[in-house]
Amino acid sequence: MDFNSAGHLDTRVLQQQNLPRDGDFYICGPSTFMSDLTAGLVASGIAPDRIQTEMFGAGASNTPGIAAAPRQAPH
């Protein structure tokens, strides 16, 4: 096995990890996942300013590949 436990990462799993209260926490993922984990960390005594988030999501392609894309006029 290449993992410590099966299932989804959630507040319950975090609370079992004996996290350092003075640590810095970086959470990446969908918005609901991040807000749930952030709330769980804060409820566990982690200061909100020690928690950073970055949302993953779909966006326009930077390199559209073979599909032609209309050109946008510069602003």
Beta strands, then each sheet from edge to edge (+ up, - down):
strand 1: 25-29
strand 2: 51-55
sheet 1: 1+ 2+
end
